[in-house]
Every structure is written in C-alpha cells, then in structure tokens.
Amino acid sequence: MNTAQLWQSALGELEILLSRPNFSTWFKETSILSYENERVIVGVPNLFTKTWLEKKYHTMIIKAIRNVASISIKDVVYKVEVLDAARKKAVQAFPSTQATFVASYGADTPRPGIGESPHPSGLNPKYTFENFIVGKYCELANAACLAVAAQPGEVYNPLFIYGGVGLGKTHLLQAVGHEILKKDPSKRILFVTCEKFTNDFIQAVRSGRGKELKDTYRTVDVLIIDDIQFLSSKEGSQEEFFHTFNTLHQTNRQLVIASDRPPKAIPAIESRLLSRLEWGMIADITSPDLETRIAILETKCKDKNVELSSEVINFIATMVHSNIRELEGALNRILAFMQLNATPLSFEKIKQILSSITTSYAKKSITPKQIILIVSEFYNIEVPDIIGECRKKELAMPRQIIMYLMREEIKCSFPLIGTELGGRDHTTAIHAYNKVKRDAEQSPKVKQDLDLIRQRIYNI
C-alpha cells in the first residue's frame, strides 16, 4: 500500500465519522507526504488547516490511519505544503472519497468575505433533481421543490423543508437553484447556510458594510438558506433576516429554507419571523425505507462505475438505515477497500468491514445526565429549570420527553428517573412515559422531535 492509497483509505474512515461540511472543509487537498520512523507526515494546504487538525482531529486521524494501515504508526504530524499539479492529479485518481468534497459552509468553515463563494451561487454541481432518489420519505418535499423551480416566486413562497441529519435537505434545496438556472441562466441565485448569513451580518456590523450585506442578500432572485434553526437566540441576525425576507417576498422573489425541525419547534425565535416562515409551504423529509436505500446505493454504484451484487447492496441497505449520508459513507468504505486490494471483496469480508461501522452506530453508553443536557439544549432550556419544581407548559413537555428517553433508551427504572428529575415520584415518571409514547404515535411533531433528539444522543 503506497502513501496515496493509505491516505485514501483513512479518508474513507474519517468521512463516516464527520459531517459532510467539516470533512470537505478540513480534508480537502490533504495528502500523506511521507512515512518514516513510524511517523506519518500529512501535507495540508495552509497553516489554518494545520492548526485545526492538530487541535481537533489529531486523535481521530491517528486512529483512522491505524485502522487501515498494515504498518506501525506512533504519531502523525502536519506540514503545510500546497499540492503541485502531479499530486493533485494523484489525489483525483481516487474518486470514492475525494470526489465527495463539497463547496459548502459548515460549522467550522473559514469565513470568506460578504457574498464570496467558491461558486457565484454557492451551488454544488452534483446536487440536481436528476440524481436525487425520490421515495415515500420525501415525495411531498420533492414535489414542492419541483413546483417552486417551475414557478419561482409564484407558488409556495417561502418553501420550508425540514428533516433530520443526512436525509437530503441540502440536495433538494440546491436542486431547486440548479433547475431555475437551467431554465433561465440570468436568474441570480444565492445558496448559503444560516451560519454564513449570521457571520456575514456580524462582519458587516463590525466593518460598517451594511449596504454591501443588503446588496448581497436583498437583490437576488432566489435566496436559499440551509439550517435556519441556527438563528435561534441570535436577535440581530433574526432582525436582519426578517427585513431581508420582507424585501424579497414583497417583490415576489423566492425563498427556500431548510431546518432540522419545523418552524414552531425552533426555540427562541421572534413570533413575527416565525409567522413568515409558516406563510408558504412546509414539507418534511423522513428516513428512507429499505427499497429507497437500495435504489440510492444502486445509483451511487452506477455513478462511481462499480458493480456490487444485489446481495451486497441489500446487506448494506439493511445494516445502515439511519440516514443517506451514513449509507454513502459505508459504500465509500467498501469501495476504498476494493481499490486497495484491486479485487472484488468476498461477502464475508464486506460483512466484516461493515461490522465495525455498524458498531459505531450502535447505542453508546449514555447516562441520564447526558439525556437531560441534550434535551435541554434541544429546547433551549436551562438544566436547573427542567429539573426544578416549575410546572410551566414550556417545561412540562421537554421534562416528559427526558423521562421517556431515559426509560426507552437506557432502561432506567421509574424511581431512578424520578430521582434524576429533581426527586419526583415514580408515578410521575410512569405517566410521562405513557403520555410521550402515546403522543409519538399520534403526533408527527412529537415523533420528529424524538428522532432529532436521538440523533443528537447517538451523534448519527
């Protein structure tokens, strides 16, 4: 195994563990420069990336390399070295991972100036309707996006798409932009994440560039914003987005918005902004069923020009069911192993490879206090309030969900649940568990909240 193959395989491991924006931001244009004295030297494009990998991902990188290497690795060091043309070409020869890099803005992305983007619209060329697999899990959302793309500003304005992590919201949003541009290349499209919008606002305030901010966001024909839930508790950004929304909406220009939850479930957001988010069409995306997961895998294999047996594809689809991103990550890992061995893998070997992946998806050792903290953060409530005596309506439901999850996920006894929630009686915990269980069967919103909280608990 040469250094390029070693790094490619390690990236396959890392891609599964990290969000797509973080992976594409921090591992783009990286490579292994050399291996000597049980030390791997990783080349990075700039000092900022070097510092970030050292501080945040160092342990993860060492573990990933050790998992795939047949050599002894004691340390990894990082060296700033811009890839030359030959090395870039070598990196691009491994499409399974490097081709997944996305020009997007994630939680840890270095911030360009106001309006700056790797592409004028911020769109990724691979996110189109043509390569989006439609299933029951997203029929309404897909139909709404197609309608908006056909008549931007005239139907479903705004269009609000919500769903859990890795289910295709970003793909659908960008597909709308691509379809509009295909029909009318003169249209001005802007795709950004909510965090990019927020950071542009902060930058404009600090540097006195308010007019530039308005010129960037209020003159486009279509504004597409991802992860709008991050406007929560950001009063200044909410104010700016409120006026931006009004300017665009009043002139029949299209807004397409995505979130991990419906508008009413976004905490600490102004009521006037909430009402505007609910003006148009709201559509959800749920987890794909088995048939859809199989169709997605078959399409990915076709795109990558590889063949896997139906037995293997069915096995992957059965073992990995949390979201589409994890599904693609599992496929990429198998393809990386196939490339390294230069031969098809046996079914038993594929089962062995996936066993380590599915183990990482398995429920980790979760404590009651972790559940309390995660639910409190989800609903933007302080922990002392949620375990306290106050019986306000806004505290009651989150408190009951905590009790339900303690029982359902980590099998706590009802007396223990009551003790963890401020010394409450066990009958209170029983009532809460039964109520949330019943509500989850009858209310799509409660079920959606539980799914999103579980994703946070198990970090999937």
Secondary structure by P-SEA (a helix, b strand, c coil): ccaaaaaaaaaaaaaaaccaaaaaacccccccccccccbbbbbbccaaaaaaaacccaaaaaaaaaacccccccbbbbbbccccaaaaaaaaccccccccccccccccccccccccccccccccccccccccccccccaaaaaaaaaaaaccccccccbbbbbcccccaaaaaaaaaaaaaaacccbbbbbbcaaaaaaaaaaaaaacaaaaaaaacccccbbbbccccccccaaaaaaaaaaaaaaaaaabbbbbbbccccccccccccaaaaaaaaccbbbbbccccaaaaaaaaaaaaaaacccccaaaaaaaaaaccccaaaaaaaaaaaaaaaaaacccccaaaaaaaaaaaaaaaccccccaaaaaaaaaaaacccccccccccccaaaaaaaaaaaaaaaaaccccaaaaaaaaccccaaaaaaaaaaaaaaaaccaaaaaaaaaaaaaaccc
